Amino acid sequence: MNKAREFWTTPAADPHINPTPEIARDEVLAISKTPVIDFGCGFGRLAQYFWDFQYIGVDIASHRIDEARRRNPYHRFEHIDSHFDLTKFDGAQTIIVDNVLHHVPDDEIELMAESFAKTAPFVAQAEHIGTPRTGTLTSHCRPLDVYESIFGDFGFKIGKHTHVWNPRRKVNFSVILWKQRTSAELSGRQITS
Ligand SMILES: C[S@@+](CC[C@H](N)C(=O)[O-])C[C@H]1O[C@@H](n2cnc3c(N)ncnc32)[C@H](O)[C@@H]1O
């Protein structure tokens, strides 16, 4: 078990879950086309903003999934392990990763991006990008160009990038819509009108 997984799958991580994420909630909801997979859903904070048939929450922490089900009895939540296959959640349009990717180590993130690309045309990412952080054991703060390279390898480009001021940490919080390139873009053809 790697360090990040060990951290997140124990209740010791729970106080780290909700300190700031409400800040970008409206922006995340605005860019998320349904149905959504809320990847790293924690306690299922976002579930209440979607109809039950539009939403599935997944997380590596089984106790958090239990709590998410208790808080949102009509929504679907699934515990996933390290060998997750999201394509079984058929028809998803957006994978939401709200305060998650900066906790994912380098040796897992490529596999994760690949899995996202096979599953949905959009990814809605919200977190502090490239801002040094202290105090969180598993924080992997990557600059934007690193994310562009990781997602770009699997056909994604930035569709929208919004900055939301986080008064608590006094830094900008990024909300990014990643969208799959069209087949014309991938093959390098120019569309002219
Ligand atoms: C800071 S919390 C954010 C929770 C939720 N997205 C929110 O905004 O309220 C990070 C969550 O990501 C989950 N997580 C961390 N690494 C993960 C991984 N490799 N796969 C799936 N979930 C992961 C953790 O278990 C935790 O619930």
The ligand as a Tripos MOL2 file, in Angstrom:
@<TRIPOS>MOLECULE
LIG
   27    29     1     0     0
SMALL
NO_CHARGES

@<TRIPOS>ATOM
      1 C1         -9.8490   16.1660    0.1570 C.3       1 LIG1
      2 S1        -10.9520   14.7880   -0.0250 S.3       1 LIG1
      3 C2        -12.1790   15.5000   -1.1470 C.3       1 LIG1
      4 C3        -13.5230   14.7870   -1.0450 C.3       1 LIG1
      5 C4        -14.6200   15.3010   -1.9920 C.3       1 LIG1
      6 N1        -14.2160   15.2640   -3.3880 N.3       1 LIG1
      7 C5        -15.0390   16.7130   -1.5930 C.2       1 LIG1
      8 O1        -14.6610   17.6680   -2.3050 O.co2     1 LIG1
      9 O2        -15.7230   16.8610   -0.5830 O.co2     1 LIG1
     10 C6        -10.0350   13.6630   -1.0760 C.3       1 LIG1
     11 C7        -10.7860   12.3670   -1.3510 C.3       1 LIG1
     12 O3        -10.1260   11.6830   -2.4100 O.3       1 LIG1
     13 C8        -10.0980   10.3060   -2.1120 C.3       1 LIG1
     14 N2         -8.9620    9.7070   -2.8190 N.ar      1 LIG1
     15 C9         -7.6510    9.9180   -2.6020 C.ar      1 LIG1
     16 N3         -6.9120    9.1780   -3.4530 N.ar      1 LIG1
     17 C10        -7.7950    8.5040   -4.2450 C.ar      1 LIG1
     18 C11        -7.6460    7.5610   -5.3040 C.ar      1 LIG1
     19 N4         -6.4330    7.1520   -5.7000 N.pl3     1 LIG1
     20 N5         -8.7560    7.0570   -5.8870 N.ar      1 LIG1
     21 C12        -9.9770    7.4500   -5.4550 C.ar      1 LIG1
     22 N6        -10.1990    8.3170   -4.4320 N.ar      1 LIG1
     23 C13        -9.1050    8.8360   -3.8380 C.ar      1 LIG1
     24 C14        -9.9340   10.2580   -0.6040 C.3       1 LIG1
     25 O4        -10.2950    9.0080   -0.0450 O.3       1 LIG1
     26 C15       -10.8300   11.4140   -0.1540 C.3       1 LIG1
     27 O5        -12.1430   10.9810    0.0990 O.3       1 LIG1
@<TRIPOS>BOND
     1     1     2 1
     2     2     3 1
     3     2    10 1
     4     3     4 1
     5     4     5 1
     6     5     6 1
     7     5     7 1
     8     7     8 2
     9     7     9 1
    10    10    11 1
    11    11    12 1
    12    11    26 1
    13    12    13 1
    14    13    14 1
    15    13    24 1
    16    14    15 ar
    17    14    23 ar
    18    15    16 ar
    19    16    17 ar
    20    17    18 ar
    21    17    23 ar
    22    18    19 1
    23    18    20 ar
    24    20    21 ar
    25    21    22 ar
    26    22    23 ar
    27    24    25 1
    28    24    26 1
    29    26    27 1
@<TRIPOS>SUBSTRUCTURE
     1 LIG1         1 GROUP 0 **** ****
